[in-house]
Amino acid sequence: MRNRKLPENTSIYVSIIAMIIALTAMLVSIHTWRRAKRYKIIFKKLKHGDELDDREILLLQKLRKPVRK
């Protein structure tokens, strides 16, 4: 293998890619946390016998059905 010198801005590109990956992971975890919080509220309502609105019913139906590919 030849000993090639990397361009000077390579570390900048690597840093930018790492930041994009980190931000994506953070957004996914926030989305997951919010969804889990919503389900927790729904299950609490069901436990207490409160009525669910249409959006909550739709979320429960999505939870029940397996995703088809």
TORKOL-4160 file (C-alpha; in steps of 0.2 Angstrom, whole numbers, padded with zeros to 4 digits, m for minus):
69
<pt num="1" X="0000" Y="0000" Z="0000"/>
<pt num="2" X="0006" Y="0017" Z="m0004"/>
<pt num="3" X="0007" Y="0030" Z="0010"/>
<pt num="4" X="m0005" Y="0043" Z="0005"/>
<pt num="5" X="m0007" Y="0059" Z="0015"/>
<pt num="6" X="m0026" Y="0063" Z="0019"/>
<pt num="7" X="m0032" Y="0080" Z="0015"/>
<pt num="8" X="m0031" Y="0093" Z="0028"/>
<pt num="9" X="m0050" Y="0095" Z="0030"/>
<pt num="10" X="m0053" Y="0076" Z="0033"/>
<pt num="11" X="m0055" Y="0079" Z="0052"/>
<pt num="12" X="m0068" Y="0092" Z="0049"/>
<pt num="13" X="m0078" Y="0080" Z="0038"/>
<pt num="14" X="m0076" Y="0066" Z="0050"/>
<pt num="15" X="m0082" Y="0078" Z="0064"/>
<pt num="16" X="m0097" Y="0084" Z="0054"/>
<pt num="17" X="m0102" Y="0066" Z="0050"/>
<pt num="18" X="m0100" Y="0061" Z="0069"/>
<pt num="19" X="m0111" Y="0076" Z="0074"/>
<pt num="20" X="m0125" Y="0071" Z="0061"/>
<pt num="21" X="m0125" Y="0053" Z="0068"/>
<pt num="22" X="m0126" Y="0060" Z="0086"/>
<pt num="23" X="m0140" Y="0072" Z="0082"/>
<pt num="24" X="m0150" Y="0058" Z="0073"/>
<pt num="25" X="m0148" Y="0046" Z="0088"/>
<pt num="26" X="m0153" Y="0060" Z="0099"/>
<pt num="27" X="m0169" Y="0064" Z="0089"/>
<pt num="28" X="m0173" Y="0045" Z="0088"/>
<pt num="29" X="m0172" Y="0043" Z="0107"/>
<pt num="30" X="m0183" Y="0059" Z="0110"/>
<pt num="31" X="m0196" Y="0052" Z="0098"/>
<pt num="32" X="m0196" Y="0035" Z="0107"/>
<pt num="33" X="m0197" Y="0043" Z="0124"/>
<pt num="34" X="m0212" Y="0054" Z="0119"/>
<pt num="35" X="m0221" Y="0039" Z="0111"/>
<pt num="36" X="m0217" Y="0029" Z="0127"/>
<pt num="37" X="m0224" Y="0043" Z="0137"/>
<pt num="38" X="m0240" Y="0043" Z="0127"/>
<pt num="39" X="m0243" Y="0025" Z="0129"/>
<pt num="40" X="m0240" Y="0026" Z="0148"/>
<pt num="41" X="m0254" Y="0040" Z="0148"/>
<pt num="42" X="m0265" Y="0029" Z="0138"/>
<pt num="43" X="m0263" Y="0014" Z="0149"/>
<pt num="44" X="m0266" Y="0024" Z="0164"/>
<pt num="45" X="m0282" Y="0030" Z="0157"/>
<pt num="46" X="m0287" Y="0012" Z="0153"/>
<pt num="47" X="m0283" Y="0007" Z="0171"/>
<pt num="48" X="m0294" Y="0021" Z="0178"/>
<pt num="49" X="m0308" Y="0018" Z="0166"/>
<pt num="50" X="m0307" Y="0035" Z="0157"/>
<pt num="51" X="m0312" Y="0037" Z="0139"/>
<pt num="52" X="m0299" Y="0038" Z="0126"/>
<pt num="53" X="m0299" Y="0050" Z="0111"/>
<pt num="54" X="m0298" Y="0045" Z="0093"/>
<pt num="55" X="m0279" Y="0048" Z="0092"/>
<pt num="56" X="m0276" Y="0037" Z="0107"/>
<pt num="57" X="m0287" Y="0023" Z="0100"/>
<pt num="58" X="m0278" Y="0024" Z="0084"/>
<pt num="59" X="m0261" Y="0023" Z="0093"/>
<pt num="60" X="m0267" Y="0007" Z="0102"/>
<pt num="61" X="m0273" Y="m0001" Z="0086"/>
<pt num="62" X="m0256" Y="0002" Z="0078"/>
<pt num="63" X="m0248" Y="m0006" Z="0093"/>
<pt num="64" X="m0259" Y="m0021" Z="0091"/>
<pt num="65" X="m0256" Y="m0024" Z="0072"/>
<pt num="66" X="m0240" Y="m0031" Z="0066"/>
<pt num="67" X="m0231" Y="m0020" Z="0053"/>
<pt num="68" X="m0233" Y="m0028" Z="0035"/>
<pt num="69" X="m0218" Y="m0027" Z="0023"/>
